[in-house]
Amino acid sequence: MGIEQVRRDAIEKYGPAPTTPAEALAHVLAIYADDADDREVINATSNIYGPGVRTGLTMGDLRALAKLLP
């Protein structure tokens, strides 16, 4: 499958490229719709607050934030 076919398939499945932060969030959530809520997608720190303690955002966090948007 060529890159143009991949492009067409992605646009068909996910729509046009996002142009706003809200659209970008919706796009990410659509792409990763099957991922578990505890999947970390942005890591802010690791082991700063103690061994094994990480901070950041998970898919569940992004889903919750999306629900807060109008």
Residue, then its C-alpha position, 0 to 999 in steps of 0.5 A: m500500500g502506497i503513502e497516498q492510499v494510507r493518506r486517503d484511508a486516514i482522511e476517510k476514517y479520521g476526517p481532515a487534519p485538525t486545525t484547533p486544539a479541541e480538534a487535535l484532542a478529538h483527533v488523538l482520542a479517535i486515533y487511540a480510541d481502543d487504548a486503556d484509560d491508564r495508558e500514559v501519553i505524556n510523561a512529565t516526570s519520572n522518579i522525581y517524587g519517589p521511586g516509580v512515581r510518574t506524573g503526566l497525562t493518561m488517555g483517561d485524563l485526555r478523555a476527561l478533559a475532552k468532556l469538559l470542553p463545550 
